Amino acid sequence: VHGRTRDSKGRNAGPADWNVIKEIKKNVSVPVIANGDAVSLEAAEHCLSFTGCDGVMAAYPLLVNPTMFSRELNPDPFSVAREYLDLAEKHLTPTWQIRGHIFKLLKSHILGQDDIIRTYGTAQNAHDYRQATTVRH
């Protein structure tokens, strides 16, 4: 169950309504997965506690930080990016998908570094991204 309506989309959507999710959970006999505002491990745990749901789902925050549900503090984003590239190469991920994910993973770490952004922007495959990621960090 998503804690937002269809009309509340985008970056200015406002907070998810966990009260609605909680009410739905109380009134059904099937497992309920909460979705909305699980932007950290702590937020996901709070959502589970507050709503009583059976699980929690996160989308965009996991694209930015795939280690979000781990207890690892301050994971090296470039190491995470290299691990992602290993998987992308193994599973023949299209370059356009790699590009989008790499930028989400590393955006806050490469802002203002136009040479790095250009290198990532012109990479043609997972191997090119791995080389750029290894050279830069």
N, C-alpha and C positions, 0 to 999 in steps of 0.2 A: 504494500500500500504506500503510495507516494503522498507525502504530507503537503503537497501543493496541488492546486487546480490546474487544469489545462491552460487557463489564461495567465497563470503566473509562471512565466518562463524567463530565461535569460539571467544575466548577472544581477539585475535589479528586482528579482522575483520576491524578495523578502524571505523571512524565515519559514521553514516548513512547520506545519501545524501538527505537532506530535500529539496534541489532545485528541484530534480526530483519529489518528492512528490508534491511540490507546482505546478509544471508544469502539472502534471497529474490532480490535482484538478481543475486547470483553464480550462482544456479541456474536462471535463466530466460533465454530468448533474445529476449524482447520488451522494449520500453521500459518502464521502471518510474518512476512518479512517487511520491516520498516525501511522506507527510503526517504531521504531528504535531510540535509544538514549533517551528515556523518562526515565531517571534514577532518577528523583526527581519530585516533584510537580512543581517546578519552570521550570524545563526542559520541562515538558509536556505542561505547559502554554505557554512557548516560542515557542514550536513546533506548537501549535495551532495558535498562532499569526502569525508566520512566514509563515506557509503553507496555512492558511485559511481553513484547514480541519474541518470536522464536529465532529471529535473525535480523541482521541489518545489512543493507546494501549501500554501496557507494560507487559512484561512477567517476565524475571528473576528478575528485581529489586523488583517486588512485592512478589516474593518468599522470598527474603531476608528481605524485610520490607513491610508487608501487609498494613501498615498504611500510605504508601507513599502518597496517594492522600488525606489524611486528613490534617488538619492544626495543628494537635497535634505536639508539639515540644518535641523531646526526649522521645518517648513512651518507657515504660519499656519492653524490648524484652521478658523477662520471663513471664510477664503478657500476652503479645500477644501470646506467645507459649502456655500458659495454655488455652487461649480462643480457639486457633486452636485445641488443644487436645480435648476440649469439643465437638467441631464440628466433629472432626475425629471419636470420639467414637460414637457420635449420628448417624453418617452416615456409620458406620462399615468400615472405611478406612483400607486397608491392612497395616500391620506393615511396610513393606518395603517402602511404600509411606510416612508413618508417619516419619520414620527414615530419609529419604532424606529431607523432609521438615523441620524437627526439626534442622537438621544440618545446613541447609541454614539460618534458622531464628537466630540461636544462635552461628554460627561459630566464628564470630569475638569476641564474649563474653566468649567463652570457650577455645580458642586456648591456648595451653600450660598447660591446666588443664587435665592431662591424666586420672585422676580418674573419672572426669565428662564424658569425652569422652568415656571411657570404659563403664560406666553405661548406657549412651545413646546407645552405640553400642550393648549392650546385652539386651536391653529392648525388651519385647515380645509383648507388646500391648500399647494402649493409656494410660491405667491406670499406667503402669510402667513408662512411660515417664512423666506423670503428677507428680507422686511421686518424681522422680528424679529432676524435674524442681522446685517443691515446696521446697524440702529439700535444694537445692543449692542456692535458692534465697529467 
